[in-house]
Amino acid sequence: MLAMAAFIVGSDFLMGGNRSFFGPDNAVGSIAGYDVTIEEYSQVVQERENDYINRMQRQPGEREMPTLRQQAWDLLIAKYAIQPQFKELGVVVTQTELDDMVQGKNIDEGIKSSFLDSAGNFDRGRLISYMQQIATPPVGANDQMMAMWQGQKSQFENYIANLKLGRERVKYENLLLKTNYVTKAEAEKDYHNQNDVAEAKFAFVPFYAISDSAVQVKDSDLSAYFAKNKHRFKTEASRDLAYVEFSILPSAADSADARTQITEAMEFFKSAANDSAYVYSNSDLNGEYTNYTIASLPSELSANLGDLTPGKMYGPNLENGAYKVLKVSKIGSDTTYNAKASHILIRWDSETPEAKKTAREKAQKILNDIKAGADFSAQAREFGTDGTAQRGGDLGWFTSGQMVKPFQNAVFAATKTGLINQLVETQFGYHIIDVTALKDNTVYTLSSLSIPIVASEETTNTAYLKAEQFADGLSGIDEFKSRAKENSLLVAEAKELKAADRRVNNIDDARPMVVWLFRDAKKGKPSTIFELDERYIVAMMTGETKEGFKSLDKVKDEITPAVRNDLKGKIIIEKIKAKTGTLEEIAQLFGTDGTVHTVNDLKFNSNSLQGVGFDPSAVGIIFSLENGKRSLPIAIESGVLMAEMQNKTIAPAVGDYTMFANQLLQSANNKSSFAISEAIRQDAKVVDKRYNVN
């Protein structure tokens, strides 16, 4: 079902990119030759928003909107690319089938889970009642009730429509999947791939055994490699850009101004008669009025407990980008106590008296050693049997009722900090306890004010002016880079950006930059000034890749290491061919870089070799050999391999290969399902130009 849903509204069909297309000016893309207008797209987006509001009972925020827009686009792809395929082949879901999935004998699991009784079982009566309820508008309902009814009705109808589309998808896919077939010979071969075992020996020489300086990569080598492997460089349409940043973080003057403001506010705060009222009536000062215990006090206060008195002020202190002041509003008490302790837990191995006696004797010895001067935390690390052992037994602060009764009673009864003189037994074992803070039920009511340090208008304007001056009159990437260098600005680059991207390098929400890049950008011309994540940005498009295949220039840096390795491989192979002898002698030609390995239980379906790593072709080379035969030196993924087959054990025939046939059929069906998606996607020629609107 998940695969089906992904097919219907998933992203398998999205081509992305900015391939040019011809259609009305207000088109945001085309699907199977149909131009999708802004109006149609916006309507489907609005439907997704309405559905979100009905489900979540709130408006979607900026974080949710990209997902909803993508869902809308996927639904349009389903409408114009997928559903016509169903119609063409006569794939239909009758009303009888749909009724069966909604309220018949084969009710959809999603519907079942939405109508449960108090015991967690599906309640058909609740479902029928709900369907009757949404069938007709409530009589005498006010506008709010009518809107609620309409929302519930639309949500249920949308679910049913998607349920119908999903069933059509299953039928359509089954027409193709049922043509998959696995022969007995294929199943038998797979059985041997999984069970035949090879014992082999091989010499391996990594490419790095030849230094880079020993080979010269020529343009002709790169061209030949590119022509042979061009299929690997198929790509969506993309664009590249370079950009510089102008920080609009607060200046030292902005920080000083915030400190001045909080200092002035502090004077009024000192004399406030009602701290709570003052805090909440000055919301621009980010105030809080909160109760704390000794366990939760801010560190600057807990370090000076003896000095805490009502009315005392602390600060201003810099905290998380803001200046903050604290005031002790009042000090009282609570019925809940807090205490702090460390312990060493010695468990018994079983519930027998003997086991408990052994555990007690061990615990008593540790307690005696600590009394004699042994370090408590060191003993806890050595002998502790719970998660606190690695912390030296430290339990931290705990409150009334948090610990088992015998443990709590022992700690709360302490009149001084330090080691409790006797063992404490609980259901978990014997505890050696060090009380590090006595029980305390004091409640500290603290009021706080804080002023964030933000960039002032002057700071913001200064940064904007710098960005404006940088962009003024710019023409061409060379001038862009030279001007950046003159102004000590770092030029950042982003390669192969797609039209649907929202992130550029470390800029999380860079959608405005991407929209500009695909809608308005011209190579060599500076962008408008973007304000993103506390910085102004000036960008320039530096390259464009059309949908199809990357050019050699685009991939030259990428393929050079592979071409260099090809040349190194030829050198290694020639050197090996000129030498006769054992694999060890051949490996020695390359010093410590050449190695010899032995495998005793290699199977054909393995994907890696010891000393070589992931490389299925290396396994294939070994299995191609007959017993006692040696291969030629052959270049593989990371070096050159030369193997000897010592013994190949063929698994005995079995009477039934059904299990292997089923495995192969499942694999074929999975591949076919993906291939169906790819075929429809390619045939539909989806062009996504939504960057024109969002």
C-alpha positions in Angstrom: 0.0 0.0 0.0 2.8 2.4 0.8 4.4 1.8 -2.7 1.0 2.3 -4.2 0.5 5.6 -2.4 4.0 6.8 -3.4 3.1 6.1 -7.0 -0.1 8.1 -6.8 1.2 11.2 -5.1 4.9 10.6 -4.8 7.8 12.3 -6.4 8.7 9.5 -8.8 7.2 11.4 -11.7 8.9 14.8 -11.0 11.4 15.8 -13.7 12.4 19.1 -12.1 14.7 21.3 -14.0 14.0 24.3 -16.2 13.6 22.8 -19.6 12.0 25.3 -21.9 8.4 24.7 -22.9 5.7 26.5 -24.9 2.4 27.3 -23.4 0.3 30.1 -22.0 2.0 32.8 -20.1 0.4 31.8 -16.8 1.5 28.1 -17.0 3.5 26.7 -14.1 4.4 23.5 -16.0 3.2 20.9 -18.4 2.2 17.3 -17.8 1.8 14.9 -20.7 1.4 17.9 -23.0 -1.2 19.6 -20.8 -0.3 23.1 -19.6 -1.1 23.6 -15.9 -2.2 27.1 -15.3 -1.4 29.1 -12.2 -5.1 29.2 -11.4 -5.5 25.4 -11.5 -2.3 24.8 -9.5 -3.4 27.4 -6.9 -6.8 25.8 -6.6 -5.3 22.4 -5.8 -2.9 23.9 -3.4 -5.8 25.6 -1.6 -7.6 22.2 -1.4 -4.5 20.7 0.2 -4.4 23.7 2.7 -8.1 23.1 3.5 -7.5 19.4 4.1 -4.6 20.3 6.4 -6.8 22.7 8.4 -9.5 20.1 8.7 -7.1 17.5 10.0 -4.8 19.6 12.2 -7.3 22.3 13.2 -4.8 25.0 12.5 -3.4 27.0 9.5 -0.3 25.5 7.9 2.9 27.5 8.5 5.8 28.2 6.3 7.4 24.9 7.2 4.3 22.9 6.0 3.5 24.8 2.9 6.3 23.4 0.7 5.0 19.9 1.4 1.4 20.9 0.6 2.5 22.5 -2.7 4.4 19.3 -3.6 1.3 17.2 -2.8 -0.8 19.5 -5.0 1.7 19.0 -7.9 1.8 15.3 -7.4 -2.0 15.1 -7.6 -2.0 17.0 -10.9 0.6 14.5 -12.2 -1.7 11.7 -11.1 -4.6 13.4 -12.9 -2.9 14.1 -16.2 -0.3 11.5 -16.5 -1.5 8.4 -14.6 -5.2 8.3 -14.8 -5.3 8.6 -18.6 -3.3 5.4 -18.6 -6.0 3.6 -16.6 -8.7 4.9 -18.9 -6.8 3.8 -22.0 -6.6 0.2 -20.7 -10.1 0.1 -19.4 -9.0 -0.1 -15.7 -12.0 0.9 -13.6 -13.1 0.6 -10.0 -16.9 0.1 -9.9 -19.1 1.7 -7.3 -19.7 -1.8 -5.9 -16.0 -2.3 -5.3 -15.7 1.1 -3.7 -18.6 0.5 -1.4 -16.9 -2.8 -0.4 -13.8 -0.9 0.6 -15.7 1.8 2.5 -18.4 -0.1 4.3 -18.5 -3.7 3.0 -16.6 -6.9 3.8 -13.2 -5.6 2.9 -13.1 -2.2 4.5 -9.9 -0.2 4.1 -7.6 -0.4 7.1 -7.3 3.4 7.2 -11.0 3.7 7.6 -11.1 0.9 10.2 -8.5 2.6 12.4 -10.5 5.8 12.4 -13.6 4.2 13.9 -12.7 2.2 17.0 -14.7 1.3 20.1 -13.4 1.7 23.6 -11.7 -1.7 23.4 -9.8 -0.6 20.3 -11.8 -2.7 17.9 -13.4 -1.5 14.6 -16.9 -0.2 15.2 -19.0 -0.5 12.1 -21.9 1.3 13.7 -19.7 4.4 14.3 -18.7 4.4 10.7 -22.3 4.2 9.4 -23.4 6.9 11.8 -20.6 9.2 10.6 -21.4 8.6 6.9 -25.1 9.4 7.6 -24.0 12.5 9.5 -22.0 14.0 6.7 -24.5 13.0 4.0 -26.8 15.9 4.7 -26.2 19.4 6.2 -27.2 19.7 9.8 -30.6 21.4 10.2 -30.5 24.8 11.8 -26.7 24.9 12.0 -25.0 28.3 12.3 -22.1 29.3 10.0 -19.4 27.8 12.2 -21.2 24.4 12.4 -21.8 24.4 8.6 -18.1 25.1 8.0 -17.2 22.2 10.3 -19.6 19.9 8.5 -18.4 20.9 5.1 -14.8 20.4 6.2 -15.5 16.9 7.5 -17.5 16.0 4.4 -14.7 17.2 2.1 -12.0 15.4 4.0 -13.9 12.1 3.8 -14.7 12.5 0.1 -11.0 13.2 -0.6 -10.0 10.1 1.2 -12.5 8.0 -0.8 -11.3 9.5 -4.0 -7.7 8.6 -3.2 -8.8 5.2 -2.2 -10.4 4.7 -5.6 -7.3 6.0 -7.3 -5.2 3.6 -5.3 -7.3 0.6 -6.3 -7.1 1.6 -9.9 -3.3 1.8 -9.5 -3.1 -1.7 -8.1 -5.2 -3.1 -11.0 -3.1 -1.3 -13.6 0.2 -2.5 -12.0 -1.0 -6.0 -11.8 -1.6 -6.2 -15.5 2.1 -5.8 -15.9 3.4 -7.6 -12.8 1.4 -10.7 -13.6 3.5 -11.1 -16.8 6.7 -11.6 -14.7 7.8 -15.3 -14.6 10.8 -17.1 -13.2 11.9 -20.3 -14.9 13.2 -23.4 -13.1 16.6 -22.8 -14.6 16.7 -19.3 -13.2 15.7 -20.4 -9.8 18.3 -23.2 -9.8 20.9 -20.7 -10.9 20.0 -18.4 -8.0 20.3 -21.4 -5.6 23.8 -22.0 -6.8 24.7 -18.3 -6.6 23.7 -18.4 -2.9 25.2 -21.8 -2.0 28.2 -22.6 -4.2 31.4 -21.9 -2.3 34.8 -20.9 -3.7 38.2 -21.3 -2.0 40.6 -18.9 -3.7 43.8 -16.9 -3.5 44.4 -13.6 -5.1 46.9 -10.8 -5.4 45.7 -7.3 -5.3 47.5 -4.1 -6.2 45.7 -0.8 -5.5 46.0 2.0 -8.0 47.8 4.1 -5.5 50.8 1.7 -5.8 51.6 3.9 -8.9 52.2 7.6 -8.1 50.1 10.2 -9.8 53.2 11.7 -11.3 53.9 8.5 -13.2 50.9 9.0 -15.5 49.8 11.9 -17.6 46.1 12.4 -18.2 45.6 13.8 -21.7 42.5 15.5 -23.2 42.1 12.6 -25.6 42.0 10.2 -22.6 39.3 12.2 -21.0 37.3 12.4 -24.2 37.5 8.7 -24.8 36.4 7.9 -21.2 33.5 10.4 -21.5 32.3 9.0 -24.8 32.3 5.4 -23.4 30.6 6.4 -20.1 28.3 9.2 -21.3 25.2 7.4 -20.1 26.4 7.9 -16.5 26.2 11.7 -16.8 22.5 12.0 -17.7 21.1 14.9 -15.7 18.1 17.1 -15.0 18.2 20.7 -15.9 20.2 22.7 -13.3 22.0 26.0 -12.8 25.1 27.1 -10.9 25.6 30.3 -9.0 28.2 32.2 -7.0 27.4 34.5 -4.1 28.8 36.7 -1.4 27.3 37.5 2.0 27.1 40.7 4.0 26.4 40.0 7.6 23.6 41.9 9.4 24.5 40.5 12.8 24.3 43.0 15.7 27.4 45.3 16.0 29.2 46.1 19.2 27.2 49.3 19.4 24.0 47.3 19.2 25.1 45.1 22.1 26.0 48.2 24.1 22.5 49.7 23.4 20.8 46.5 24.5 22.8 46.5 27.7 21.8 50.2 28.3 18.2 49.3 27.8 18.2 46.4 30.2 20.1 48.5 32.8 17.5 51.2 32.6 14.7 48.6 32.9 16.4 47.1 35.9 16.1 50.3 37.9 12.3 50.3 37.5 12.2 46.5 38.1 13.9 46.9 41.5 11.2 49.0 42.9 8.2 47.2 41.3 5.6 46.4 43.9 4.2 43.4 42.0 6.9 41.6 40.1 4.4 39.3 38.2 2.3 42.2 37.0 5.5 44.2 36.0 6.8 41.2 34.0 3.7 40.5 32.1 2.8 44.2 31.4 6.2 44.7 29.8 6.1 41.9 27.2 8.6 43.7 25.0 11.2 42.9 27.7 10.7 39.1 27.3 9.9 38.5 31.0 9.3 35.4 33.0 7.8 34.8 36.5 8.7 31.2 37.5 9.1 29.0 40.5 12.4 27.1 41.0 13.7 24.5 43.4 17.2 24.1 44.6 17.6 21.5 41.9 16.5 23.8 39.1 18.0 27.2 40.1 20.1 29.0 37.5 23.8 28.2 38.2 24.7 31.8 39.1 22.1 31.6 41.9 22.7 28.0 43.1 26.3 28.9 43.7 25.3 31.6 46.2 22.3 30.1 48.1 23.2 31.9 51.3 22.9 35.3 49.7 19.5 34.7 48.2 17.0 37.2 49.7 13.7 38.6 48.3 14.3 41.7 46.2 17.9 40.9 45.4 18.8 41.5 41.7 21.4 39.6 39.5 22.7 40.8 36.2 22.7 42.0 33.6 24.3 38.8 32.1 24.7 37.8 28.5 22.8 34.7 27.8 21.9 33.2 24.4 22.2 36.5 22.5 20.4 38.6 25.1 21.0 40.6 28.2 19.1 39.1 31.1 18.4 40.3 34.7 17.0 38.1 37.5 15.1 39.2 40.6 14.4 37.0 43.6 10.7 37.8 44.1 10.0 35.6 47.0 11.2 32.5 48.9 8.8 29.9 50.3 8.5 26.2 50.8 6.7 23.2 49.3 5.6 19.8 50.4 7.9 18.2 47.8 11.6 17.7 48.8 14.7 17.6 46.6 18.0 15.9 47.5 21.2 14.8 45.8 23.2 11.7 46.2 25.6 9.2 44.6 25.4 5.4 45.1 27.1 2.1 44.4 24.6 -0.6 43.6 25.6 -4.2 44.2 23.0 -6.6 42.8 22.5 -10.2 43.8 22.6 -12.9 41.2 19.4 -14.7 42.3 16.8 -14.4 45.0 18.4 -17.2 47.1 19.7 -16.4 50.6 23.2 -17.5 49.6 23.3 -15.1 46.6 22.0 -12.2 48.8 24.6 -13.0 51.4 27.4 -12.9 48.9 26.2 -9.6 47.5 25.9 -8.1 51.0 29.4 -9.2 51.9 30.8 -7.6 48.7 28.9 -4.4 49.4 30.0 -4.3 53.0 33.6 -4.6 52.0 33.3 -1.7 49.5 31.7 0.4 52.2 34.5 -0.5 54.7 37.1 0.4 52.1 35.5 3.8 51.5 35.3 4.5 55.3 39.0 3.7 55.3 39.8 6.3 52.7 39.0 4.8 49.3 37.6 7.2 46.7 33.8 6.8 46.4 33.6 7.7 42.7 36.5 5.3 41.8 34.8 2.5 43.7 31.5 3.2 41.9 33.2 3.0 38.5 34.8 -0.3 39.4 32.0 -2.1 41.2 28.7 -0.3 40.3 26.2 -2.4 38.4 23.8 0.3 37.0 24.1 3.2 34.5 25.4 5.6 37.2 28.7 3.6 37.5 30.4 5.5 34.6 29.4 8.8 36.3 31.0 7.7 39.6 27.6 6.8 41.0 26.2 10.3 40.7 22.3 10.2 40.7 22.0 14.0 40.5 18.9 15.7 42.0 15.8 13.7 42.7 12.4 14.6 44.2 10.0 13.0 46.7 8.6 9.8 45.3 11.2 9.4 42.6 13.3 6.8 44.4 12.1 3.6 46.0 11.0 4.1 49.6 14.0 2.6 51.5 16.5 4.6 49.4 14.5 7.8 49.8 14.1 7.4 53.5 17.8 6.8 54.0 18.8 10.0 52.0 16.0 12.2 53.4 16.8 11.1 57.0 20.4 12.3 56.7 21.4 15.3 58.8 24.7 16.0 57.2 26.2 15.3 53.8 28.6 12.4 53.3 28.7 8.7 53.5 25.8 6.8 55.1 27.3 4.4 57.6 25.3 1.3 56.7 24.1 -0.4 53.6 20.6 0.2 52.3 18.7 -2.7 50.9 16.1 -2.2 48.2 14.4 -4.6 45.6 17.4 -3.8 43.3 20.2 -4.8 45.6 22.4 -3.3 48.3 23.2 0.4 48.0 26.3 2.3 49.4 25.1 5.9 49.5 27.0 9.2 49.6 24.6 12.1 50.3 25.9 15.1 48.4 23.1 17.6 49.2 20.6 17.4 52.0 16.8 17.3 51.4 15.4 20.8 50.7 11.9 22.0 50.0 12.6 25.6 49.4 10.8 27.3 46.5 12.4 30.3 44.9 10.1 32.5 42.8 12.3 34.3 40.3 11.3 37.1 37.9 13.4 37.9 34.8 13.7 40.4 32.1 15.8 40.1 28.9 16.5 42.2 25.9 17.8 40.4 22.8 20.7 41.9 21.0 19.5 42.7 17.5 20.8 44.5 14.6 19.8 48.2 14.7 18.4 50.0 11.6 21.8 51.7 11.3 23.6 48.3 11.2 21.1 46.9 8.8 21.3 49.9 6.5 25.1 49.8 6.6 25.2 46.2 5.5 22.6 46.8 2.8 24.6 49.7 1.4 27.7 47.5 1.2 25.8 44.9 -0.7 24.3 47.6 -3.0 27.8 49.1 -3.7 29.2 45.7 -4.4 26.5 44.8 -7.0 26.5 48.3 -8.7 27.7 48.0 -12.3 28.9 44.4 -11.9 29.3 42.5 -15.2 30.7 39.0 -15.5 31.9 36.4 -13.0 35.5 37.5 -13.3 34.6 41.1 -12.1 32.3 39.5 -9.5 35.3 37.5 -8.0 37.8 40.3 -8.3 35.5 42.8 -6.6 34.9 40.3 -3.9 38.6 39.9 -3.4 39.1 43.7 -3.2 36.4 43.8 -0.4 37.8 40.7 1.4 34.6 38.8 0.7 34.4 35.0 0.4 32.9 33.8 -2.9 30.7 30.8 -2.2 29.5 28.5 -5.0 26.5 26.2 -5.4 26.5 23.8 -8.2 23.7 21.9 -10.0 20.8 23.6 -8.2 17.4 22.3 -9.3 14.3 24.4 -9.8 12.5 22.8 -6.8 15.4 23.3 -4.4 14.9 25.3 -1.2 18.3 25.1 0.3 21.6 26.5 -1.0 24.7 25.3 0.9 24.2 26.2 4.5 21.3 28.6 3.8 18.2 26.7 4.9 15.4 28.7 3.3 17.0 30.0 0.1 13.9 29.7 -2.0 14.0 33.3 -3.2 17.5 32.8 -4.5 16.5 29.7 -6.4 13.4 31.3 -7.8 15.5 34.2 -9.1 18.1 31.8 -10.5 15.5 30.0 -12.7 13.0 32.8 -13.4 15.1 36.0 -13.8 18.8 35.2 -13.8 21.1 35.9 -16.7 24.6 34.7 -16.8 27.1 37.3 -15.7 24.5 39.7 -14.2 24.1 40.3 -10.5 21.0 39.4 -8.6 18.8 41.6 -6.6 19.8 41.8 -2.9 18.4 38.9 -0.9 17.9 39.1 2.9 18.3 35.5 4.2 19.2 34.2 7.7 20.7 37.5 9.1 22.7 38.3 6.0 22.3 40.1 2.7 23.3 38.1 -0.4 24.3 39.1 -3.9 24.5 36.3 -6.3 25.4 35.6 -10.0 24.5 32.8 -12.2 27.7 31.1 -13.4 26.5 28.2 -15.4 23.5 26.3 -16.8 23.0 22.6 -17.7 20.2 21.6 -20.0 18.3 18.5 -19.4 20.1 15.6 -21.1 23.8 14.9 -20.6 26.4 16.9 -18.8 29.2 18.3 -21.0 32.8 17.1 -20.8 33.8 20.4 -19.3 31.3 19.9 -16.5 32.5 16.5 -15.6 36.3 16.8 -16.3 37.2 17.2 -12.7 34.9 14.4 -11.7 36.3 11.8 -14.3 40.0 12.7 -14.1 40.7 10.4 -11.1 39.0 7.5 -12.9 40.9 8.1 -16.1 44.1 8.4 -14.1 43.3 5.1 -12.4 42.7 3.5 -15.8 46.2 4.5 -16.9 47.7 3.3 -13.7 45.9 0.0 -14.2 47.5 -0.5 -17.6 50.9 0.1 -16.0 50.3 -2.4 -13.2 48.9 -5.0 -15.7 51.9 -4.7 -18.0 54.3 -5.0 -15.0 52.5 -8.2 -13.8 52.4 -9.7 -17.3 56.2 -9.4 -17.5 56.7 -11.4 -14.3 56.3 -15.1 -13.7 56.1 -16.8 -10.4 53.7 -17.1 -7.4 51.1 -14.6 -6.4 53.4 -13.6 -3.5 56.3 -12.9 -5.9 54.0 -10.8 -8.1 52.7 -8.8 -5.2 56.3 -8.1 -4.1 56.8 -6.2 -7.3 54.8 -3.4 -5.7 56.4 -3.4 -2.3 54.1 -3.2 0.7 51.3 -2.0 -1.5 50.9 -5.4 -3.2 49.0 -7.9 -1.0 47.9 -11.5 -1.2 44.7 -12.8 0.4 43.0 -16.1 0.8 39.2 -16.7 1.0 37.7 -20.0 2.0 34.0 -19.5 1.9 33.3 -17.0 -0.9 29.9 -17.1 -2.5 28.9 -15.7 -5.9 26.2 -13.4 -4.4 28.9 -11.7 -2.2 29.6 -8.1 -3.0 32.9 -7.6 -1.4 36.4 -9.1 -0.9 38.7 -8.8 2.1 41.4 -6.3 1.2 39.5 -5.1 -1.8 36.2 -3.8 -0.4 32.9 -3.6 -2.3 33.4 -4.9 -5.8 31.0 -7.5 -7.2 33.1 -7.8 -10.4 36.1 -9.1 -8.4 33.9 -11.9 -7.1 32.8 -12.6 -10.6 36.4 -12.9 -11.8 37.1 -15.5 -9.1 34.0 -17.6 -9.9 34.7 -17.6 -13.6 37.8 -19.7 -12.9 38.1 -23.5 -13.0 39.8 -25.4 -10.2 43.6 -24.8 -10.3 43.4 -22.0 -12.9 44.8 -18.5 -12.6 43.2 -15.4 -14.1 45.0 -12.7 -16.1 45.6 -9.5 -14.2 42.4 -7.5 -14.5 41.6 -3.9 -13.5 38.7 -3.6 -11.1 37.2 -0.7 -9.1 40.1 0.1 -6.9 43.1 -1.7 -8.3 44.3 -4.7 -10.3 43.3 -8.3 -9.3 45.0 -11.6 -10.2 43.2 -14.7 -8.8 43.7 -18.4 -8.5 40.8 -20.8 -7.9 41.9 -23.5 -5.4 38.6 -25.3 -5.0 35.1 -24.6 -6.1 32.4 -26.6 -4.3 29.1 -26.9 -6.2 26.1 -27.2 -3.9 24.2 -30.4 -4.4 20.9 -30.3 -6.4 17.7 -30.0 -4.4 14.3 -31.2 -5.4 12.4 -27.9 -5.0 13.6 -24.5 -6.0 10.3 -22.7 -5.3 11.8 -20.6 -2.5 14.4 -19.2 -4.8 11.9 -18.7 -7.6 9.7 -16.7 -5.2 12.6 -14.5 -4.2 13.5 -13.8 -7.8 9.8 -13.1 -8.6 9.5 -10.6 -5.7 12.7 -8.9 -6.9 11.3 -8.7 -10.4 8.0 -7.3 -9.2 9.8 -4.6 -7.2 11.9 -3.6 -10.2 8.9 -3.7 -12.5 6.9 -1.4 -10.1 9.7 1.1 -10.3 10.0 0.7 -14.1 6.3 1.4 -14.5 6.8 4.7 -12.6 9.8 5.6 -14.7 8.1 4.8 -17.9 5.0 7.0 -17.1 7.3 9.8 -15.9 9.3 9.8 -19.1 6.3 9.5 -21.3 4.5 12.3 -19.6 7.5 14.6 -20.1 6.7 16.5 -16.9 8.1 20.0 -16.9 8.0 21.8 -13.5 8.2 25.6 -13.7 6.5 26.3 -10.4 9.5 28.6 -9.5 7.5 31.2 -11.4 5.0 31.3 -8.5 6.7 29.9 -5.4 
